[in-house]
Amino acid sequence: MTAAAPAPHIPVLAEEVVHALAVAPGETHVDGTFGAGGYTKAILEKGAARVFAFDRDPLAIQYGEGLAAASGGRLTLVPERFSRMRQALAERGVDEVDGVTLDIGVSSMQLDRAERGFSFQADGPLDMRMGGEGQSAADFVNRADEAEIADVLFHYGEEPKARRVARAIVAARPIERTGTLAELVRKALGHHPGMKKDPATRTFQAIRIHVNEELQELEGGLEAAERVLAPGGRLAVVTFHSLEDRIVKRFLKARSGALPAASRHLPARAKAGPAPTFDAVAKPIRAGAAETEANPRARSATLRAARRTSAPAWNQEGASR
Ligand SMILES: C[S@@+](CC[C@H](N)C(=O)[O-])C[C@H]1O[C@@H](n2cnc3c(N)ncnc32)[C@H](O)[C@@H]1O
């Protein structure tokens, strides 16, 4: 029997993203997270001359080959992490683009395939690597010490009982299957039928974020976008939980010169920071009722967008002012 094909990924806030990108005919755009190509298709339909679509997942790139072939040379697929956007574009002779979009997290194709090991709902090998490289989820839970596991669960999963879960993980090692991990988390935290959220949700999110270095990638992607966007270029970023949204919000606040002083009890800084690299920072946009009803994934999505100024990109010290 062959496994049922996973449901296709439904793009989230696609209309709003394309609107924020204000795609004009003839422009060059970067889709940092190609996935099933929903945003890329919409950007091409708006008349972009070139789209460079990144994905660290070789299967997503493979999936996009038909679209690239049909695009008449307008779509270039880039099998890279988006934090390497600047170098990867330079290698293709491009140093400035008119728009960059990032749709953070995993696609439905990744989540729904049990063999990718992302899901606590279907049993599969404990993998969770988007790009298939680096340490897997099994490597992490079987090798890290208890304190490190607890830290990851607390910071990336916001799991209030991180220590209890970490202790249960260490006691049950080796763990090789998603089903085993999900069951032991449920046992450690208590699971009652009818509970709104599976208690394993936070642990799985935390481990996925950790093994894929997702928050570091997001920070690197924002800094790369700042460097490749031409003056007047647009940035649109969709995130799915508060940890990611906080990073985007702080980045845009800092880069638009709107970051409040570190403490209101201290006098204002004498020295002004670098000139703002972004303006026209839009209010966060969330999916409307019709979209969240049709696509539950959209419920937690937040879109933030801004426009690049002509000021030079900040260095890391500037960013932490
Ligand atoms: C939420 S999906 C994108 C869906 C896409 N917007 C669409 O409409 O089909 C996220 C995709 O980004 C990829 N991805 C996540 N982090 C990445 C990174 N740091 N660099 C490149 N691709 C990444 C994942 O492999 C996944 O395919």
The ligand as an SDF file (V2000), in Angstrom:
LIG
                    3D

 27 29  0  0  0  0  0  0  0  0999 V2000
    6.3080   27.7270    5.6130 C   0  0  0  0  0  0  0  0  0  0  0  0
    7.1610   26.9910    4.2890 S   0  0  0  0  0  0  0  0  0  0  0  0
    7.0620   28.1550    2.9800 C   0  0  0  0  0  0  0  0  0  0  0  0
    5.8230   28.0460    2.1600 C   0  0  0  0  0  0  0  0  0  0  0  0
    5.7730   28.9450    0.9470 C   0  0  0  0  0  0  0  0  0  0  0  0
    5.7040   30.3480    1.2980 N   0  0  0  0  0  0  0  0  0  0  0  0
    4.6090   28.5950    0.0350 C   0  0  0  0  0  0  0  0  0  0  0  0
    3.7630   29.4490   -0.1930 O   0  0  0  0  0  0  0  0  0  0  0  0
    4.5450   27.4430   -0.4180 O   0  0  0  0  0  0  0  0  0  0  0  0
    8.8180   27.1840    4.7860 C   0  0  0  0  0  0  0  0  0  0  0  0
    9.8460   26.6050    3.8280 C   0  0  0  0  0  0  0  0  0  0  0  0
   11.0620   27.2680    4.1100 O   0  0  0  0  0  0  0  0  0  0  0  0
   12.1160   26.3630    4.1800 C   0  0  0  0  0  0  0  0  0  0  0  0
   13.0800   26.9330    5.1190 N   0  0  0  0  0  0  0  0  0  0  0  0
   12.9580   27.0760    6.4510 C   0  0  0  0  0  0  0  0  0  0  0  0
   14.0390   27.6580    6.9700 N   0  0  0  0  0  0  0  0  0  0  0  0
   14.8700   27.9130    5.9250 C   0  0  0  0  0  0  0  0  0  0  0  0
   16.1520   28.5360    5.8160 C   0  0  0  0  0  0  0  0  0  0  0  0
   16.7800   28.9860    6.8800 N   0  0  0  0  0  0  0  0  0  0  0  0
   16.6810   28.6570    4.5900 N   0  0  0  0  0  0  0  0  0  0  0  0
   16.0360   28.2060    3.4820 C   0  0  0  0  0  0  0  0  0  0  0  0
   14.8350   27.5830    3.5350 N   0  0  0  0  0  0  0  0  0  0  0  0
   14.2520   27.4560    4.7420 C   0  0  0  0  0  0  0  0  0  0  0  0
   11.5030   25.0670    4.6360 C   0  0  0  0  0  0  0  0  0  0  0  0
   12.2850   23.9820    4.1780 O   0  0  0  0  0  0  0  0  0  0  0  0
   10.1250   25.1210    3.9930 C   0  0  0  0  0  0  0  0  0  0  0  0
   10.1240   24.4770    2.7580 O   0  0  0  0  0  0  0  0  0  0  0  0
  1  2  1  0
  2  3  1  0
  2 10  1  0
  3  4  1  0
  4  5  1  0
  5  6  1  0
  5  7  1  0
  7  8  2  0
  7  9  1  0
 10 11  1  0
 11 12  1  0
 11 26  1  0
 12 13  1  0
 13 14  1  0
 13 24  1  0
 14 15  1  0
 14 23  1  0
 15 16  2  0
 16 17  1  0
 17 18  1  0
 17 23  2  0
 18 19  1  0
 18 20  2  0
 20 21  1  0
 21 22  2  0
 22 23  1  0
 24 25  1  0
 24 26  1  0
 26 27  1  0
M  CHG  2   2   1   9  -1
M  END
$$$$
